[in-house]
Amino acid sequence: MALLPKHEQKPVISELQEQQTSEYANHIFIMISANDKQSAKAAVHAVSQDLNTLIGVADLTSLANSASKKTNALYPFRFALLSDDVAKRLESGDYEEQLNSSLSNLFSPMRAGKTDPIQDPFFLYSDLLLNQKIDTQIKLEDGLLRLTNTGKISYLLVLELHQNPFNLATQAQVVPVLQSIKQKMNEQSISVSYSGLLLHAAKGAEQAKFEISTIGLGSILGIVIIILFVFRRVAPLIHILLPVIVGCLVAMAVTSLYFERVHLITIAFGAGLVGVAVDYSMHFVCESYLNDGSIVVRKLFPGLLLGLTSSVLAYGGLALTPFPGLQQIAVFSATGLIAAWLTVLLFLPLITTKNTLSNKESYLPTALVLNSYQEALPKLDQYPKTTGLFVTILVTTCFSVFFWATPQDSIRLLQTSPPSLLKEDQRVQQALGNNTNSAFLIVSGNSTENMLQNEELFRSKLDLLMQHGLLEGYQSISQSLPSLLRQQHNIGLVKKLYQAKLDTYAQVVGLSKQQKEAANRYLQDNSQTLSPETWSTLAANFQWSETLKPRSTGEYATMIRLQGSLSESTVKQLEDAAITNNNISYVDQVADISKTLANYRANIADWLLTAYGIITLLLALRYRLNVWRVMLPSVTGAIIALALAVFINGGYNIFNLIALMLVFGIGLDIGIFLQESEGGAHTWLAVSLSTFTSLLAFGLLALSKTPVLYHFGIIVLPGLLAIWLVSPLMQTRRLET
């Protein structure tokens, strides 16, 4: 996320986003469910004992400490805190409906909370509890947090981590304990479910370790075997890898100087230098078997210079984009390539002197075998009509892919957690009452009272959306803690109710004159308002604990959590309402990230097309009408790879386009070197080795289950293979003299 552009937004929005993230990131929510209360409580105590082994790594809390809310603690404020339904009735003057509702409650066994026909004759407190929107999913029971929105008897425990959930040491200590608890409880028919970022991070780390030990080690082993098989010595392996190592080290150093931090994704993509920079050393080492170092430098210099210039232009152009991530990748790649190029020209002539064969007319056996394939293929310039048809189909395919393929920019496509873990996570969050999506509203004010009033004012628009079926629901602090102004207004409404219907109520129920006077006296003596300070000591819902504290700007801000899926028209109405009100902000983190990825994709696509055009003109200065022989292999490989990715995945994304840059860079080098050497056997050997090593280094990523790596590999694998297969078709002469 740090690689994405910084949004121009209010600081208070950033603070609330960070607060929302930290609420989930640093906690693991543990739901323990059983068929009966006794078994569930026993399981809670057993699990608590097991979790105590994590002291120093994580703290266990049932949240009962912070939830000092006692039964009926809100009862003294029953006249100031009215449920939405009661408030609407009294606002409209429908006192008869409220009277009938209270009489029904009087004889109903389903009453909630404390009931008293004298102190609360119209059962306002019971209505409040039954309709309360905040803290209805959790209640305090015998010092434990009971979840009320589940089919079985369920209790909640919360594990608070000391370290970042991505910390591998923390994962190694916490995950085995959680797995052991779940297994032990399953044997006792007790269900244990978890929700927390650490669990997803641990799964990602487990997947990464598996792929490093299989795909990573497999590709490295394959590269080493290929080079040793071709050259039959260890020294060429060192000669080939030295420029790559120097390039990566210099790139890391320069990027560290220029940027505050070097991100792992930059290093991962920058490792693509292996695919491009290895071209330079491969060609040098192969030619060094025929000529001395100084002769090799003179022979390869034009091709090396053109290859470097085109690649640096392709990568360096990303530095002009407004995206910090692409700028960092550009600096890393460009400096690394230059360093690798200089290493080939300055170091390799000094250390490859022993490579020259005793008979300089001889070729490496592998070179001759590969060259026989190259010679056996027909050349396109021998079949002009076929060539014209091929180019026409290629251009048509190119435009079709770019203009009709569907871009896939949703961040959800990069989800790496297994479905079972996601379902378990959702099950716990739903039990907590967090059936919310990624969108939310932020309400601000210059004081707590002002913030609450602003929220109450905006809630009328949300209620209207709910009436029209456009919004499933929402959670806001003012549903539990109305502004003081609203509370005073509620007390006034209750007094009017008493004046209008208390006599009728007393007559129906059979209250004496003294009891009716006592009821009036209770109203006058207990018309107190609930202050934010008092409410904060009573609130059991930890999600709202930070709401009443001022932000760094001095503002007060809270979040309205939206429930259910939102249609495009609903989102549009919310966005428009937020634009016209300075105190309201509409935020959708998933949509914002997806929009940023879309901007990235558009920038890279524009630059790819621009780079192809500029480099074609640049190479035309040297190759004139033969420039198509240099450009067509990389263009063909890119189009085939992108078309295949679109066919398999139903669209393309930013990571496919980033991979196209690597395919373009390697394909361009292949075209340049083949044209410069006029199809020499050792040049074709170097091109083939470069292609095969790049296929092993990056093509195998197509087997990865990590989405980013998969989308990278699905382009590189067919792209490089296509370039290697079609490159000989573009050449004229077969064997250098």
C-alpha positions in Angstrom: 0.0 0.0 0.0 2.9 2.3 0.7 3.8 2.1 -3.0 0.5 3.6 -4.0 0.1 7.4 -4.4 -0.9 9.3 -1.3 -4.5 10.4 -1.4 -5.2 14.1 -1.1 -7.6 13.6 1.9 -8.3 15.1 5.3 -5.9 13.8 8.0 -8.9 12.8 10.1 -9.9 10.3 7.4 -6.4 8.7 7.4 -6.5 8.4 11.2 -9.9 6.7 11.2 -8.8 4.3 8.5 -5.7 3.4 10.5 -7.8 3.0 13.6 -10.2 0.7 11.7 -7.4 -1.4 10.4 -5.6 -1.7 13.7 -8.8 -2.8 15.4 -8.7 -5.9 13.2 -5.0 -6.3 12.6 -3.7 -6.5 16.1 -6.5 -8.7 17.5 -7.5 -12.3 17.1 -11.2 -12.9 17.9 -12.0 -16.4 19.2 -15.6 -17.7 19.2 -16.2 -20.7 21.3 -19.6 -22.5 20.7 -21.3 -25.4 22.4 -24.8 -27.0 22.6 -25.2 -26.0 26.3 -24.0 -23.2 28.5 -22.1 -25.4 31.0 -20.0 -27.0 28.2 -19.4 -23.6 26.6 -18.2 -22.0 29.8 -15.9 -24.9 30.6 -14.4 -24.7 27.1 -13.8 -20.9 27.6 -11.8 -21.6 30.8 -9.9 -24.4 29.1 -9.0 -22.3 26.1 -8.0 -19.4 28.3 -5.5 -21.6 30.2 -4.0 -22.8 26.9 -3.7 -19.2 25.6 -1.9 -18.1 28.8 1.1 -19.9 27.4 1.4 -16.9 24.9 2.2 -14.4 27.7 4.8 -12.0 26.3 3.5 -12.6 22.7 -0.2 -11.7 23.2 -2.5 -10.7 25.9 -5.9 -12.5 26.5 -8.9 -10.5 27.3 -12.6 -11.3 27.4 -13.2 -7.6 27.3 -15.1 -7.9 30.5 -12.6 -5.5 32.1 -13.4 -2.6 29.7 -17.1 -3.6 29.7 -18.1 -2.3 33.1 -21.7 -2.1 31.8 -24.0 -3.5 34.5 -27.5 -4.8 33.9 -29.9 -1.9 33.4 -27.1 0.7 33.7 -28.9 2.8 31.0 -32.2 2.7 33.0 -31.8 6.2 34.6 -31.6 7.7 31.1 -34.7 5.9 29.7 -36.5 9.2 29.0 -33.5 10.7 27.1 -32.6 7.6 25.1 -35.6 6.7 22.9 -35.6 3.9 20.3 -36.1 5.1 16.7 -39.6 3.6 16.5 -40.7 5.3 19.7 -39.2 8.7 18.7 -41.0 8.6 15.4 -44.3 7.8 17.1 -44.0 10.6 19.5 -42.7 13.0 16.9 -45.9 12.4 14.8 -48.1 12.6 17.9 -49.2 9.0 17.6 -49.6 8.6 21.4 -52.4 6.0 21.0 -50.0 3.6 19.3 -47.5 4.0 22.1 -50.1 3.4 24.7 -51.2 0.2 22.9 -47.6 -0.9 22.6 -47.0 -0.4 26.4 -50.1 -2.3 27.3 -49.0 -5.2 25.1 -45.5 -5.1 26.8 -47.1 -5.1 30.2 -48.6 -8.6 29.7 -45.9 -9.9 27.3 -43.3 -12.5 28.5 -40.8 -11.1 26.0 -40.0 -7.9 27.8 -36.4 -6.8 27.9 -34.5 -5.2 30.8 -36.0 -3.7 33.9 -39.8 -3.1 33.8 -41.9 -1.1 36.2 -45.4 0.2 35.5 -44.8 3.2 37.8 -41.3 4.2 37.0 -41.6 3.5 33.3 -45.3 3.0 32.5 -44.8 3.2 28.7 -42.0 0.7 28.7 -39.5 3.1 27.0 -36.5 1.2 28.4 -37.7 -2.1 27.2 -38.3 -0.7 23.7 -34.8 0.9 23.8 -33.1 -2.4 24.6 -35.1 -4.4 22.0 -34.2 -1.9 19.2 -30.7 -0.9 20.2 -28.3 -1.0 17.2 -25.0 -1.0 19.0 -23.9 -3.7 21.4 -26.8 -6.0 20.8 -24.6 -8.8 19.6 -22.5 -9.0 22.8 -23.7 -9.0 26.4 -21.9 -9.4 29.7 -22.7 -12.7 31.4 -21.0 -14.0 34.5 -17.8 -12.0 33.7 -17.7 -13.4 30.1 -18.7 -11.9 26.8 -21.7 -13.8 25.4 -22.5 -13.6 21.7 -26.2 -13.4 21.2 -26.4 -13.6 17.4 -25.4 -17.3 17.0 -27.3 -20.6 16.8 -25.4 -22.2 19.6 -24.3 -20.9 23.0 -21.2 -18.8 22.1 -18.7 -16.8 24.0 -16.0 -14.4 22.8 -12.3 -14.2 23.7 -9.9 -11.7 22.3 -6.2 -12.1 21.9 -4.3 -8.8 21.5 -0.9 -9.2 19.8 2.3 -7.4 20.9 3.9 -7.5 17.5 2.8 -6.8 13.9 0.7 -9.7 12.6 3.1 -10.1 9.7 6.0 -10.8 12.1 7.1 -14.4 11.3 8.3 -15.1 14.8 4.9 -14.1 16.2 3.1 -16.3 13.7 5.4 -19.2 14.6 4.4 -18.9 18.2 0.7 -18.2 18.0 -0.5 -20.3 15.1 0.5 -23.7 16.6 -1.3 -22.9 19.8 -4.5 -21.9 18.0 -4.3 -25.1 15.9 -3.8 -27.2 19.0 -6.8 -25.6 20.7 -9.1 -26.1 17.7 -8.1 -29.8 17.4 -8.5 -30.4 21.2 -11.9 -28.7 21.3 -13.2 -30.5 18.1 -12.6 -33.8 19.9 -14.9 -32.6 22.7 -17.6 -31.5 20.1 -16.8 -27.8 20.9 -16.6 -25.5 17.9 -13.8 -22.9 17.9 -13.6 -20.3 15.2 -11.0 -17.6 14.6 -10.9 -14.2 13.0 -7.8 -12.1 12.6 -5.2 -10.8 10.1 -2.5 -12.9 11.6 -4.2 -16.1 10.4 -4.3 -14.8 6.8 -0.7 -13.5 7.0 0.4 -16.9 8.3 -1.3 -18.7 5.4 0.4 -16.3 3.0 3.8 -16.9 4.6 3.2 -20.7 4.5 2.3 -20.5 0.8 5.4 -18.3 0.1 7.7 -20.7 1.9 6.3 -23.7 -0.1 6.8 -21.9 -3.4 10.3 -20.8 -2.5 11.3 -24.3 -1.7 9.7 -25.7 -4.9 9.4 -23.2 -7.7 12.3 -21.0 -6.4 14.8 -23.8 -5.8 13.6 -25.7 -8.8 14.3 -22.8 -11.2 17.8 -22.1 -9.6 18.7 -25.7 -9.9 17.5 -25.8 -13.5 19.6 -22.7 -14.4 22.7 -24.1 -12.9 22.3 -27.5 -14.6 21.7 -25.9 -18.0 24.8 -23.6 -17.8 27.1 -26.5 -16.5 25.8 -28.8 -19.2 26.5 -26.3 -22.0 29.9 -25.1 -20.8 31.1 -28.2 -18.8 32.8 -25.8 -16.3 31.9 -23.9 -13.1 33.7 -20.7 -14.2 31.2 -19.6 -16.9 28.4 -19.9 -14.3 30.3 -17.3 -12.1 31.0 -15.1 -15.2 27.3 -15.1 -16.2 26.0 -14.3 -12.7 28.6 -11.7 -11.7 27.1 -8.8 -13.7 23.6 -9.7 -12.4 24.8 -9.7 -8.7 26.7 -6.4 -9.2 23.6 -4.9 -10.9 21.3 -5.9 -8.1 23.7 -4.6 -5.4 24.2 -1.2 -7.2 20.4 -0.9 -7.8 19.7 -1.6 -4.1 22.3 1.0 -3.0 21.1 3.8 -5.4 17.5 3.1 -4.6 18.2 3.2 -0.8 19.9 6.6 -1.3 17.1 8.0 -3.3 14.1 6.6 -1.4 13.3 6.4 2.3 12.7 2.6 2.1 13.1 -0.1 -0.6 9.9 -2.1 -0.8 10.0 -5.9 -1.3 7.8 -5.7 -4.4 10.4 -3.5 -5.9 13.1 -6.1 -5.2 10.8 -8.8 -6.5 10.2 -7.0 -9.8 13.8 -5.6 -9.9 15.0 -9.2 -9.9 13.7 -9.2 -13.4 17.1 -7.7 -14.1 18.2 -11.4 -14.1 16.2 -11.8 -17.3 17.6 -8.8 -19.1 21.1 -8.3 -17.6 21.9 -12.0 -18.0 21.6 -11.4 -21.8 24.7 -9.2 -21.7 26.9 -11.7 -19.8 25.5 -14.7 -21.8 26.5 -13.1 -25.1 29.9 -12.1 -23.8 30.7 -15.6 -22.3 29.6 -17.4 -25.5 31.6 -15.1 -27.7 34.7 -15.4 -25.4 35.0 -19.1 -26.5 35.7 -17.8 -30.0 37.7 -14.5 -29.5 39.8 -12.7 -26.9 38.1 -10.3 -24.5 39.0 -7.1 -26.3 37.8 -8.4 -29.7 34.5 -9.6 -28.0 34.0 -6.1 -26.6 34.5 -4.4 -30.0 32.2 -7.0 -31.7 29.3 -6.8 -29.2 29.5 -3.2 -28.2 26.9 -1.9 -30.7 24.4 -4.5 -29.8 25.1 -4.1 -26.0 24.7 -0.3 -26.3 21.4 -0.6 -28.2 20.1 -3.2 -25.9 20.9 -1.1 -22.8 19.6 2.1 -24.3 16.2 0.5 -25.3 15.8 -1.3 -21.9 16.7 1.8 -19.8 14.3 3.9 -21.9 11.5 1.3 -21.3 12.1 1.0 -17.6 13.3 4.6 -16.9 10.1 6.1 -18.5 8.2 4.7 -15.5 10.0 7.3 -13.4 7.9 10.0 -15.1 4.6 8.6 -13.8 3.0 10.0 -10.6 3.1 6.6 -8.8 5.8 6.2 -6.1 5.8 2.4 -6.8 6.6 2.7 -10.5 9.2 5.4 -9.8 11.0 3.2 -7.4 10.9 0.2 -9.8 12.2 2.5 -12.6 15.2 3.7 -10.5 16.0 0.2 -9.4 15.8 -1.4 -12.8 17.6 1.4 -14.8 20.6 1.7 -12.4 20.8 -2.1 -12.1 21.0 -2.5 -15.8 23.6 0.2 -16.3 25.8 -1.4 -13.5 25.4 -4.9 -15.1 26.3 -3.5 -18.5 29.4 -1.8 -17.2 30.4 -5.0 -15.4 30.2 -7.0 -18.6 32.4 -4.4 -20.5 35.0 -3.7 -17.8 35.3 -6.9 -15.7 34.5 -9.9 -18.0 37.3 -9.2 -20.5 39.7 -9.6 -17.5 38.4 -12.8 -16.1 37.3 -14.8 -19.3 40.7 -15.1 -20.9 40.8 -18.8 -20.3 37.5 -19.4 -22.1 39.0 -19.1 -25.7 39.1 -22.5 -27.4 42.4 -23.8 -28.6 40.8 -24.0 -32.1 39.0 -20.8 -32.5 37.0 -22.1 -35.5 35.4 -24.7 -33.2 31.9 -24.2 -31.7 30.5 -25.5 -28.4 28.5 -28.7 -29.2 25.3 -27.2 -27.8 25.7 -24.2 -30.1 25.8 -26.5 -33.2 22.7 -28.5 -32.1 20.7 -25.3 -31.5 21.9 -23.8 -34.7 20.6 -26.7 -36.7 17.1 -25.8 -35.5 17.6 -22.2 -36.5 18.8 -23.2 -40.0 16.0 -25.6 -40.6 13.3 -22.9 -40.2 12.1 -20.8 -43.3 12.7 -17.1 -43.3 9.8 -14.6 -43.6 11.5 -12.4 -46.2 11.3 -15.4 -48.6 7.5 -15.3 -48.4 6.4 -11.7 -48.6 2.7 -12.5 -49.0 2.7 -14.8 -45.9 4.7 -12.1 -44.0 2.1 -9.5 -44.9 -0.7 -11.7 -43.8 1.2 -12.5 -40.5 1.8 -8.8 -39.7 -1.9 -8.0 -40.5 -3.2 -10.7 -38.2 -0.7 -9.6 -35.5 -1.8 -5.9 -35.7 -5.5 -6.8 -35.7 -4.9 -9.1 -32.7 -3.0 -6.4 -30.9 -5.8 -3.8 -31.2 -8.5 -6.4 -30.4 -6.7 -7.4 -27.1 -6.1 -3.9 -26.0 -9.5 -2.4 -26.8 -11.9 -5.3 -26.3 -10.3 -7.3 -23.4 -11.7 -6.5 -20.0 -9.3 -4.9 -17.5 -9.4 -6.5 -14.1 -8.5 -3.9 -11.5 -10.3 -5.2 -8.4 -8.0 -5.7 -5.4 -10.2 -8.7 -4.6 -8.5 -10.6 -7.4 -5.3 -10.6 -5.4 -7.0 -12.5 -2.5 -4.6 -15.2 -1.3 -6.5 -16.7 1.7 -8.2 -20.1 1.2 -12.0 -20.0 1.0 -12.3 -22.1 4.2 -10.4 -19.4 6.2 -12.4 -16.6 4.7 -15.7 -18.3 5.6 -14.5 -18.9 9.2 -13.5 -15.3 9.4 -16.8 -14.0 8.1 -18.7 -16.3 10.5 -17.0 -14.7 13.5 -17.4 -11.2 12.2 -21.1 -11.8 11.6 -21.5 -13.1 15.1 -19.9 -9.8 16.3 -22.4 -7.8 14.3 -19.9 -6.7 11.7 -21.9 -7.5 8.6 -20.3 -4.4 7.0 -18.6 -3.8 3.7 -15.5 -1.8 2.8 -17.4 1.4 2.4 -18.2 3.7 5.4 -19.0 7.3 6.1 -16.9 9.6 8.3 -18.7 12.4 10.3 -16.7 15.2 11.8 -17.3 18.1 14.1 -15.5 20.7 16.2 -16.7 19.0 19.4 -18.3 15.8 20.5 -21.7 17.4 20.7 -21.3 19.0 17.2 -20.1 15.7 15.8 -23.2 13.8 17.2 -25.6 16.5 15.9 -24.0 16.3 12.4 -24.4 12.5 12.4 -28.0 12.7 13.5 -28.7 15.2 10.7 -27.2 12.9 8.1 -28.9 9.8 9.4 -32.2 11.1 8.1 -30.8 10.6 4.6 -29.7 7.0 5.4 -33.1 6.2 6.9 -34.6 7.4 3.6 -32.4 5.1 1.6 -33.4 2.2 3.9 -37.1 3.0 3.4 -36.6 2.7 -0.4 -34.7 -0.6 0.0 -31.4 0.9 -1.2 -29.5 0.3 2.1 -29.7 -2.7 4.3 -28.7 -0.9 7.5 -26.0 1.0 9.3 -24.3 1.4 12.7 -23.6 4.7 14.2 -22.6 6.0 17.6 -25.6 8.4 17.8 -27.9 5.4 17.8 -26.6 4.6 21.2 -25.5 8.0 22.3 -27.7 10.8 21.0 -26.5 14.4 21.2 -27.5 16.3 24.3 -29.8 18.4 22.2 -31.5 15.3 20.9 -31.8 13.9 24.4 -33.4 17.1 25.7 -35.8 17.0 22.8 -36.7 13.3 23.6 -37.4 14.2 27.3 -39.8 16.9 26.0 -41.6 14.3 23.8 -42.0 11.9 26.8 -43.5 14.7 28.9 -46.1 15.3 26.1 -46.8 11.6 26.1 -47.4 11.6 29.8 -49.7 14.6 29.5 -51.7 12.9 26.7 -51.9 9.3 27.8 -50.9 8.7 31.5 -54.5 9.1 32.7 -55.8 6.6 30.2 -53.0 4.2 31.0 -53.7 4.5 34.8 -57.3 3.9 34.2 -56.8 0.8 32.1 -54.1 -0.7 34.3 -55.9 0.4 37.5 -53.3 2.7 39.1 -54.3 4.7 42.1 -54.0 8.5 42.2 -50.9 8.2 44.4 -49.3 5.8 41.9 -50.1 8.1 39.0 -48.5 11.0 40.9 -45.5 8.9 41.6 -45.1 8.1 37.9 -45.2 11.8 37.1 -42.7 12.5 39.9 -40.3 9.8 38.5 -40.4 11.6 35.2 -39.6 15.0 36.6 -36.9 13.7 39.0 -35.2 11.3 36.5 -35.1 13.4 33.3 -31.3 13.3 33.2 -29.2 13.2 30.0 -26.4 10.7 29.3 -23.1 12.5 28.9 -20.4 11.2 26.5 -18.1 10.7 29.5 -20.6 8.6 31.3 -21.5 6.6 28.2 -17.8 5.8 27.5 -17.6 4.1 30.9 -20.7 2.0 30.1 -20.0 1.0 26.6 -19.2 -2.7 26.2 -18.7 -2.4 22.5 -14.9 -1.9 22.1 -15.3 -0.8 18.4 -16.4 2.6 19.5 -13.9 3.2 22.4 -11.7 5.6 20.5 -14.6 7.6 19.0 -14.9 10.3 21.7 -11.2 11.2 21.7 -10.1 14.3 19.6 -8.0 13.7 16.5 -4.6 15.2 15.8 -6.2 18.2 14.1 -8.4 18.9 17.2 -11.5 17.7 15.3 -13.8 15.0 16.6 -14.8 12.3 14.1 -16.7 9.0 14.0 -17.5 6.4 11.5 -20.9 5.2 10.2 -20.5 1.6 9.2 -22.7 0.6 6.2 -24.2 -2.9 6.1 -25.0 -5.1 3.1 -24.0 -4.6 -0.5 -24.4 -1.2 -2.1 -25.7 -0.6 -5.6 -24.1 1.9 -7.9 -27.1 4.3 -7.5 -26.8 4.1 -3.7 -23.0 4.8 -3.8 -23.7 7.7 -6.1 -26.3 9.2 -3.7 -23.9 8.8 -0.8 -21.0 10.3 -2.7 -23.1 13.3 -3.8 -24.4 13.8 -0.3 -20.8 13.8 1.1 -19.6 16.3 -1.6 -22.3 18.8 -0.5 -21.5 18.5 3.2 -18.0 19.4 4.5 -18.6 17.3 7.7 -19.3 14.1 5.8 -16.8 12.0 3.8 -17.6 8.8 1.9 -14.8 6.3 2.0 -14.5 2.9 0.2 -11.0 1.5 0.7 -11.4 -1.5 -1.7 -12.8 0.8 -4.4 -10.1 3.4 -3.8 -7.3 0.8 -4.1 -8.9 -0.8 -7.1 -9.2 2.7 -8.7 -5.5 3.3 -8.0 -4.6 0.0 -9.6 -6.6 1.0 -12.6 -4.6 4.2 -12.9 -1.4 2.2 -12.6 -2.6 -0.1 -15.3 -3.6 2.8 -17.6 -0.2 4.5 -17.1 1.8 1.4 -17.8 -0.3 0.6 -20.9 0.2 4.1 -22.3 3.9 3.9 -21.6 4.3 0.4 -23.1 2.8 1.7 -26.4 4.9 4.9 -26.3 8.1 2.9 -25.5 7.4 0.6 -28.5 7.0 3.6 -30.7 10.0 5.5 -29.5 12.4 2.5 -29.6 11.2 1.5 -33.1 12.2 5.0 -34.3 15.5 4.8 -32.4 16.4 1.4 -33.9 15.3 2.5 -37.4 18.2 4.9 -37.4 20.6 1.9 -37.4 18.6 -0.9 -39.1 16.6 1.2 -41.6 14.1 -1.1 -43.3 15.3 -4.1 -41.4 14.0 -2.7 -38.1 11.0 -5.0 -38.3 13.4 -8.0 -37.9 14.4 -6.6 -34.5 11.0 -5.4 -33.2 8.6 -8.1 -34.5 9.8 -11.0 -32.2 9.1 -9.0 -29.0 5.8 -7.6 -30.3 4.7 -11.1 -31.4 5.6 -12.6 -28.0 3.9 -9.8 -26.1 0.6 -10.1 -28.1 0.5 -13.9 -27.9 1.2 -13.8 -24.1 -1.4 -11.1 -23.4 -4.0 -12.8 -25.6 -3.4 -16.1 -23.8 -3.7 -14.5 -20.4 -7.0 -12.8 -21.5 -8.3 -16.2 -22.8 -7.4 -18.1 -19.6 -8.4 -15.4 -17.0 -11.1 -13.5 -18.9 -9.1 -10.2 -18.7 -5.8 -8.6 -18.0 -4.4 -6.6 -15.0 -1.6 -4.4 -14.0 0.7 -7.3 -13.2 0.3 -8.8 -16.7 1.4 -5.4 -18.2 4.4 -5.2 -15.8 5.4 -8.7 -17.0 5.1 -7.5 -20.6 7.9 -5.0 -19.9 10.2 -7.9 -19.1 9.1 -9.8 -22.2 9.6 -6.7 -24.3 13.1 -6.1 -22.8 14.3 -9.6 -23.3 12.7 -9.9 -26.8 14.3 -6.7 -27.9 17.7 -7.9 -26.8 17.2 -11.1 -28.7 16.2 -9.2 -31.9 19.2 -6.8 -31.6 21.8 -9.4 -31.0 20.6 -11.7 -33.7 20.6 -8.8 -36.2 24.0 -7.6 -35.2 25.6 -11.1 -35.5 23.5 -12.0 -38.5 22.3 -15.2 -36.9 25.7 -16.5 -35.5 25.7 -19.9 -33.9 27.1 -18.7 -30.6 24.8 -15.7 -30.6 21.9 -18.1 -31.0 23.3 -20.2 -28.2 23.5 -17.1 -25.9 19.9 -16.0 -26.9 18.6 -19.6 -26.2 20.4 -19.8 -22.9 19.1 -16.3 -21.9 15.5 -17.4 -22.8 15.7 -20.7 -21.0 17.1 -19.3 -17.8 14.5 -16.5 -17.9 11.8 -19.1 -18.4 13.0 -21.0 -15.4 13.4 -17.9 -13.3 10.0 -16.3 -14.2 8.0 -18.6 -16.4 7.6 -21.2 -13.6 5.8 -18.5 -11.6 2.8 -19.4 -13.7 2.5 -22.4 -11.4 2.3 -20.2 -8.3 -0.9 -19.9 -6.3 0.0 -16.4 -5.2 -2.0 -14.2 -7.6 0.6 -11.5 -8.2 3.3 -14.1 -9.1 0.9 -16.1 -11.2 -0.2 -13.1 -13.3 3.5 -12.4 -13.8 4.4 -15.9 -14.8 1.4 -16.4 -17.1 2.8 -13.6 -19.4 6.5 -14.4 -19.2 6.1 -18.2 -19.9 4.3 -18.0 -23.3 5.8 -14.6 -24.2 9.4 -15.7 -24.1 8.7 -19.1 -25.6 7.0 -17.4 -28.5 9.9 -15.0 -29.0 12.4 -17.8 -29.0 10.4 -19.8 -31.6 9.7 -16.9 -34.0 13.0 -15.0 -33.8 14.8 -17.3 -36.4 12.0 -16.6 -38.9 13.0 -12.9 -39.0 16.7 -13.5 -39.9 18.3 -13.5 -43.3 21.7 -15.1 -43.0 22.3 -18.3 -40.9 25.9 -18.7 -39.9 28.5 -16.0 -39.3 31.7 -16.3 -41.4 
